[in-house]
Amino acid sequence: MNRTTLSLIAGVAALAAVTGFAALGAPDASGGDAPAGAAARLPVERTSLVCPAPSGSDLAETSYTAFTPVTEGAAGSGGEARLRAAPDKPGGKHADVPEVRQEAPGTPVTGTVSGADVPALVGTAEGRLAPGWTVQQTTEVAAGTGRGLLGVTCAEADTDFWFPGASTASDRTDYVHLANPDDSAAVVDIGLYGKDGALKSTVGEGITVQPHTSEPILLSTLGDTGQNDLTVHVNVRSGRVGAAVQALDDRLGGDWLAPSTAPAGTLVLPGIPKDAAAVRLVLFTPGETDADLKLRLASRSGTITPAGHETVHVKAGRTTTVELGDVTRGEAGSLVLTPTGQPVPVVAAVRVVRGKDSKQETAFIPATGPVGERATAVDNRAGGTTLSLSAPERSAKVRITASAGSEGGTAVSKTVTVQGGTTQDVEAPVPGGLKGTYALTVEPLSGGPVYAARLLTATGDGTPGFTIQTLPDDRGMVAVPVAEENLTILQK
């Protein structure tokens, strides 16, 4: 028997094993009604998330909240979700860091920690706890640079991130946090782009992030000039990292800046609060072609064009800013950016300021994707949560579910309709007999795409501390192709 015949037999055996597993191991989620060859939508069986190191302030109080919505068809009754510290070095440990464990879907679990010496956390959910597993990190800082309420949704590690809205101005202290959840080192390049293009620096090239460690990189050390508005590009050469920008202002508080959705010709930035005192739009196009965009605000009463800002021109490779002032004028709104001609990929975010005089605070809203099948916001509190929904194209019907409370309470749901071209602050349901915090899950039922954001407030000493998180699809479902055993391909 020659080597060619052996290779053919081995190939047939391997293919038979693969096709047999695909046919028998993937359940028919469509109930048999899907067209032949259509991909089945099945719950994911593993989700991994990364939370950045929360604060360098000794006055910081940080809470972690984890939640998995109940998902039909999720794997069996087993599984566990656990959030734990990422040590500074392999084999290292951190004292006094909560290890948040979740054993059943439908009820949030929480953990708290105080002070500055808190590392990044990494987490994994498996089995029935994996689909839609959502973790929120919320930090309250009583005083000092960046004081206020800082919140971030812990995210999956990835290889490419865009952060329009960062700064190296003298009154800002911005860090890009890189966390490596894997067993091998990651190599990262960080590029900074200002109003005149790329900032010259080699310091941001080839940064090594060791396995299971996190690195906060001060942005002002990567460029030779101070810039009021920057776009940060994190590109991972090898491996993968979790990335977020912590933006701290001497006067206006601070918050986390999450990455913008991938560069696209049309962008939506949902959930600008109705009482926003100042709104600054920051845009960047990474290609070599300028972008021309139509700027609209979808408010409760419909879609309008902000006076004096009908269009915006974004020069290729340069960060562009647009000062929109109190654009919402008492009605919650969402910015909708569409191309005036040929679409050119763009990234964007807005900086929102609330309050007056010395009692002001800041948050950021990046461009985000639609809710899709389902999205969840956690760490909601009675009286301190506002849910904003936008349907920029067509009207949509949405189901909102408030989970049981972390310390007690009964889940409740309600259905709302969002009119096309509008943004609505929805009176979100609150669990009956609520104790602790709760989760809000948004599920579109019919109509056009829906975009969502959650405003969380906590006022201390008269300062309107707040943070805003967008609600893109939770990636709890994945398309699994239907495979059949077909060995005739080996005869061709």
MOPE-V980954 format. One record per helix or strand. SS is the DSSP state (H for helix, E for strand). FROM is the first residue (numbers start at 1). LEN is the number of residues. Records with the same first field share a line. If there is no record, write none. Layout:
SS=FROM-LEN / FROM-LEN
//
This chain:
H=3-23 / 127-3 / 219-3 / 487-5
E=40-4 / 46-6 / 60-8 / 81-5 / 100-3 / 107-1 / 109-6 / 121-6 / 134-8 / 148-6 / 155-1 / 158-1 / 160-7 / 172-9 / 186-9 / 197-2 / 207-3 / 213-6 / 230-9 / 241-9 / 253-5 / 264-1 / 267-6 / 278-8 / 291-9 / 302-3 / 311-4 / 316-1 / 320-6 / 333-7 / 346-11 / 359-8 / 375-6 / 385-7 / 396-7 / 404-1 / 408-3 / 412-7 / 422-5 / 432-4 / 438-10 / 451-10 / 463-8 / 477-4
//
